Amino acid sequence: MMFGRVFWFAVGAGVTIYVVVKARDYIDKHSPEALVERVQTSVVEAGDATKAFVARVRAAQAEREAELRSTIGLPQ
């Protein structure tokens, strides 16, 4: 009888600790500060991707212009 009460008390305490830890993790992940940080990271990554795209377009544009100048016979 006594062992059963101790067992269920320990189970209840363990479940409570688990729920509290998971709730804190959820709150930390969905806090305004965490959301702002994720948005900032996304914006920085989008900016980097845009810069890389523009650089590739400019390189391709310069290459194509050189090809056309060579074909037409214009000086570089």
N, C-alpha and C positions, 0 to 999 in steps of 0.2 A: 504494500500500500504506500509506504513512505517513498520507496524507489520510484513508483509511478508518478508521484507528485514532483519529485526532483527532476525526473526525466522530462515531464511536460513543461516544467518551469524553464529548464535549459533549452528546450525546443522553442518555446515562446521568446526567450531572450535572444536566441540566435536569429530567429525570423525578424525580430524587431531591429536588431543591429543591421541585418542585411537590408531591410527596407529603408532604414535611415541612411545608410551609405549610398544606396541607389538613388534615393531622393536628392541627396546632396549633389551627386554626380549630374543628375538631370538638371538641377537648378543651376549648377555651374556652367553646364553646356548651353543653357538657354537664357543666361543672364544678358542684360543689355550690353555689358562690356564684351562678353564672348561673341555676341552677334556682330558688334561693331568690328571686332578683330577679324572675324571671318569675312566681312564685307571689305575691309581694307585689304586683306590678302587677295581677295578676288579682283579688286580694282587694280592692284599692283600687277598681278599676273596678266590681266587683260591689257594693261599698258605695255608690258614687256612683249606680249604676243603681237600687239599692234606695231610696235617699233620693229620687231623682226620682220613682219609682213611688209612694212614700208621699205625696209632695207632690201628685201628680196625683189620687190617691184622695181625699185630704182636700179638695182643691178641688172635686172632683165631688160629694163628700158634702155640703159646705156649700151648693153650688148646688142640689142636689136637696132639701135640707132647706128652703131658702128657697122653692123652688117648692111644696113640700107645705104649708108654713106659709101661703103666700099663698092656696093653694087652699082650705085649711080655714078660713082667716080668723084665724089666730093671729098675735099680734104677733111681730116679728122680735126 
